[in-house]
Amino acid sequence: MHSGLNHPIVVRLPGARFDIDRPGLFWPARALALQGWQVWTAVWNMPMDQPAEERQELVDSAVDHFVDQVGGLPHLVVGKSVGTLAAGWVADHSVSGSGQPSTCAC
């Protein structure tokens, strides 16, 4: 179930050393915002030597935290490097990427 907010929502997930103001995450968010999307951003300080399992847990918990805060699923998740670890979460929760509600067997 998507959040009850009136506009589609995108969550941006940065890389370990690639923050949200760099072009790979800034411009997609800007384009979506101009189309009426609400842009939410995860912020973290992830050590480069952090084990892969801990990175995965951090990314998954960041998206789970968003769901808890907003009360529903995002319509789209955009990630860079470490942020792409959310791909499994996105698939498991049937995030459509269309801005339209999708079904979720959560």
CYANA upper distance limits for C-alpha pairs under 8 A (distance plus 0.5 A):
  1 MET  CA     72 GLY  CA      6.09
  1 MET  CA     73 LEU  CA      6.55
  1 MET  CA    101 PRO  CA      7.93
  1 MET  CA    102 SER  CA      7.91
  1 MET  CA    103 THR  CA      7.32
  1 MET  CA    104 CYS  CA      6.76
  2 HIS  CA     71 GLY  CA      8.12
  2 HIS  CA     72 GLY  CA      4.80
  2 HIS  CA     73 LEU  CA      4.89
  2 HIS  CA     74 PRO  CA      6.82
  2 HIS  CA     75 HIS  CA      7.73
  2 HIS  CA    101 PRO  CA      6.77
  2 HIS  CA    102 SER  CA      8.18
  3 SER  CA     70 VAL  CA      6.59
  3 SER  CA     71 GLY  CA      5.77
  3 SER  CA     72 GLY  CA      4.22
  3 SER  CA     73 LEU  CA      6.36
  3 SER  CA     74 PRO  CA      7.71
  4 GLY  CA     71 GLY  CA      7.92
  4 GLY  CA     72 GLY  CA      7.68
  7 HIS  CA     36 GLY  CA      7.03
  7 HIS  CA     37 TRP  CA      6.14
  7 HIS  CA     38 GLN  CA      6.85
  8 PRO  CA     36 GLY  CA      8.05
  8 PRO  CA     37 TRP  CA      5.55
  8 PRO  CA     38 GLN  CA      6.78
  8 PRO  CA     74 PRO  CA      7.90
  8 PRO  CA     75 HIS  CA      6.38
  8 PRO  CA     99 GLY  CA      5.51
  8 PRO  CA    100 GLN  CA      7.76
  9 ILE  CA     37 TRP  CA      6.01
  9 ILE  CA     38 GLN  CA      5.26
  9 ILE  CA     39 VAL  CA      6.49
  9 ILE  CA     40 TRP  CA      7.80
  9 ILE  CA     74 PRO  CA      5.66
  9 ILE  CA     75 HIS  CA      5.81
  9 ILE  CA     76 LEU  CA      7.03
  9 ILE  CA     99 GLY  CA      7.83
 10 VAL  CA     29 ALA  CA      8.28
 10 VAL  CA     37 TRP  CA      7.35
 10 VAL  CA     38 GLN  CA      6.80
 10 VAL  CA     39 VAL  CA      5.59
 10 VAL  CA     40 TRP  CA      6.65
 10 VAL  CA     74 PRO  CA      6.33
 10 VAL  CA     75 HIS  CA      6.46
 10 VAL  CA     76 LEU  CA      5.16
 10 VAL  CA     77 VAL  CA      6.01
 10 VAL  CA     78 VAL  CA      7.61
 11 VAL  CA     39 VAL  CA      6.55
 11 VAL  CA     40 TRP  CA      5.24
 11 VAL  CA     41 THR  CA      6.02
 11 VAL  CA     42 ALA  CA      7.78
 11 VAL  CA     63 VAL  CA      8.46
 11 VAL  CA     74 PRO  CA      7.12
 11 VAL  CA     76 LEU  CA      6.94
 11 VAL  CA     77 VAL  CA      5.31
 11 VAL  CA     78 VAL  CA      6.69
 12 ARG  CA     20 ILE  CA      8.05
 12 ARG  CA     25 LEU  CA      7.56
 12 ARG  CA     29 ALA  CA      8.15
 12 ARG  CA     39 VAL  CA      7.83
 12 ARG  CA     40 TRP  CA      6.74
 12 ARG  CA     41 THR  CA      5.24
 12 ARG  CA     42 ALA  CA      6.74
 12 ARG  CA     77 VAL  CA      6.51
 12 ARG  CA     78 VAL  CA      5.35
 12 ARG  CA     79 GLY  CA      6.27
 12 ARG  CA     83 GLY  CA      8.42
 13 LEU  CA     20 ILE  CA      8.28
 13 LEU  CA     41 THR  CA      6.84
 13 LEU  CA     42 ALA  CA      5.91
 13 LEU  CA     43 VAL  CA      8.06
 13 LEU  CA     59 VAL  CA      8.45
 13 LEU  CA     77 VAL  CA      7.94
 13 LEU  CA     78 VAL  CA      6.63
 13 LEU  CA     79 GLY  CA      4.99
 13 LEU  CA     80 LYS  CA      6.96
 13 LEU  CA     82 VAL  CA      8.39
 13 LEU  CA     83 GLY  CA      5.11
 13 LEU  CA     84 THR  CA      8.09
 14 PRO  CA     18 PHE  CA      6.37
 14 PRO  CA     19 ASP  CA      5.90
 14 PRO  CA     20 ILE  CA      6.23
 14 PRO  CA     25 LEU  CA      7.91
 14 PRO  CA     42 ALA  CA      7.54
 14 PRO  CA     43 VAL  CA      7.75
 14 PRO  CA     79 GLY  CA      6.39
 14 PRO  CA     80 LYS  CA      5.83
 14 PRO  CA     81 SER  CA      7.85
 14 PRO  CA     82 VAL  CA      7.47
 14 PRO  CA     83 GLY  CA      5.86
 15 GLY  CA     19 ASP  CA      6.93
 15 GLY  CA     79 GLY  CA      7.76
 15 GLY  CA     80 LYS  CA      5.44
 15 GLY  CA     81 SER  CA      5.34
 15 GLY  CA     82 VAL  CA      5.19
 15 GLY  CA     83 GLY  CA      5.93
 16 ALA  CA     44 TRP  CA      8.43
 16 ALA  CA     45 ASN  CA      7.62
 16 ALA  CA     46 MET  CA      5.94
 16 ALA  CA     47 PRO  CA      7.69
 16 ALA  CA     48 MET  CA      7.29
 16 ALA  CA     81 SER  CA      7.74
 16 ALA  CA     82 VAL  CA      6.35
 16 ALA  CA     83 GLY  CA      8.48
 17 ARG  CA     46 MET  CA      8.47
 18 PHE  CA     22 ARG  CA      7.41
 18 PHE  CA     80 LYS  CA      7.85
 19 ASP  CA     25 LEU  CA      8.38
 20 ILE  CA     24 GLY  CA      8.45
 20 ILE  CA     25 LEU  CA      5.85
 20 ILE  CA     26 PHE  CA      6.39
 20 ILE  CA     41 THR  CA      8.32
 21 ASP  CA     25 LEU  CA      7.15
 21 ASP  CA     26 PHE  CA      5.66
 22 ARG  CA     26 PHE  CA      6.20
 23 PRO  CA     27 TRP  CA      6.06
 24 GLY  CA     28 PRO  CA      7.61
 24 GLY  CA     80 LYS  CA      7.88
 25 LEU  CA     29 ALA  CA      6.79
 25 LEU  CA     78 VAL  CA      7.99
 25 LEU  CA     79 GLY  CA      8.04
 25 LEU  CA     80 LYS  CA      7.74
 26 PHE  CA     30 ARG  CA      6.56
 27 TRP  CA     31 ALA  CA      6.56
 28 PRO  CA     32 LEU  CA      6.71
 29 ALA  CA     33 ALA  CA      6.49
 29 ALA  CA     39 VAL  CA      6.98
 30 ARG  CA     34 LEU  CA      6.70
 31 ALA  CA     35 GLN  CA      7.02
 32 LEU  CA     36 GLY  CA      7.06
 32 LEU  CA     37 TRP  CA      5.84
 32 LEU  CA     38 GLN  CA      8.36
 32 LEU  CA     39 VAL  CA      8.25
 33 ALA  CA     37 TRP  CA      5.22
 33 ALA  CA     38 GLN  CA      6.65
 33 ALA  CA     39 VAL  CA      7.06
 42 ALA  CA     62 ALA  CA      7.03
 42 ALA  CA     63 VAL  CA      8.48
 46 MET  CA     50 GLN  CA      7.67
 46 MET  CA     55 ARG  CA      8.17
 50 GLN  CA     54 GLU  CA      7.04
 50 GLN  CA     55 ARG  CA      7.07
 51 PRO  CA     55 ARG  CA      6.93
 52 ALA  CA     56 GLN  CA      6.72
 53 GLU  CA     57 GLU  CA      6.74
 54 GLU  CA     58 LEU  CA      6.61
 55 ARG  CA     59 VAL  CA      6.76
 55 ARG  CA     82 VAL  CA      7.96
 56 GLN  CA     60 ASP  CA      6.62
 56 GLN  CA     85 LEU  CA      6.64
 56 GLN  CA     86 ALA  CA      8.25
 57 GLU  CA     61 SER  CA      6.44
 58 LEU  CA     62 ALA  CA      6.63
 59 VAL  CA     63 VAL  CA      7.06
 59 VAL  CA     82 VAL  CA      8.22
 59 VAL  CA     83 GLY  CA      7.07
 59 VAL  CA     85 LEU  CA      7.07
 59 VAL  CA     86 ALA  CA      6.64
 60 ASP  CA     64 ASP  CA      6.67
 60 ASP  CA     85 LEU  CA      8.36
 60 ASP  CA     86 ALA  CA      6.65
 60 ASP  CA     89 TRP  CA      7.12
 61 SER  CA     65 HIS  CA      6.38
 62 ALA  CA     66 PHE  CA      6.90
 63 VAL  CA     67 VAL  CA      6.91
 63 VAL  CA     86 ALA  CA      8.21
 64 ASP  CA     68 ASP  CA      6.76
 65 HIS  CA     69 GLN  CA      6.63
 66 PHE  CA     70 VAL  CA      6.54
 67 VAL  CA     71 GLY  CA      5.87
 67 VAL  CA     72 GLY  CA      5.55
 67 VAL  CA     73 LEU  CA      6.07
 67 VAL  CA     74 PRO  CA      7.94
 68 ASP  CA     72 GLY  CA      7.69
 73 LEU  CA     93 HIS  CA      8.47
 73 LEU  CA     95 VAL  CA      7.86
 74 PRO  CA     95 VAL  CA      7.48
 75 HIS  CA     95 VAL  CA      6.31
 75 HIS  CA     96 SER  CA      6.70
 75 HIS  CA     97 GLY  CA      5.79
 75 HIS  CA     98 SER  CA      7.14
 75 HIS  CA     99 GLY  CA      5.71
 75 HIS  CA    100 GLN  CA      7.42
 75 HIS  CA    101 PRO  CA      7.62
 76 LEU  CA     95 VAL  CA      6.84
 76 LEU  CA     96 SER  CA      7.30
 76 LEU  CA     97 GLY  CA      4.87
 76 LEU  CA     98 SER  CA      7.78
 76 LEU  CA     99 GLY  CA      7.66
 77 VAL  CA     86 ALA  CA      8.40
 77 VAL  CA     90 VAL  CA      7.83
 77 VAL  CA     95 VAL  CA      8.48
 77 VAL  CA     97 GLY  CA      7.92
 78 VAL  CA     83 GLY  CA      8.09
 78 VAL  CA     84 THR  CA      8.11
 79 GLY  CA     83 GLY  CA      4.68
 79 GLY  CA     84 THR  CA      5.24
 79 GLY  CA     85 LEU  CA      8.45
 79 GLY  CA     86 ALA  CA      8.00
 80 LYS  CA     84 THR  CA      6.15
 81 SER  CA     85 LEU  CA      8.17
 86 ALA  CA     90 VAL  CA      6.62
 87 ALA  CA     91 ALA  CA      6.72
 88 GLY  CA     92 ASP  CA      6.51
 89 TRP  CA     93 HIS  CA      6.63
 90 VAL  CA     94 SER  CA      6.56
 90 VAL  CA     95 VAL  CA      5.82
 91 ALA  CA     95 VAL  CA      6.99
 93 HIS  CA    104 CYS  CA      6.05
 93 HIS  CA    105 ALA  CA      7.55
 93 HIS  CA    106 CYS  CA      6.94
 94 SER  CA    102 SER  CA      7.11
 94 SER  CA    103 THR  CA      7.03
 94 SER  CA    104 CYS  CA      6.06
 95 VAL  CA    102 SER  CA      7.01
 95 VAL  CA    104 CYS  CA      8.35
 96 SER  CA    100 GLN  CA      7.84
 96 SER  CA    101 PRO  CA      8.00
 96 SER  CA    102 SER  CA      6.33
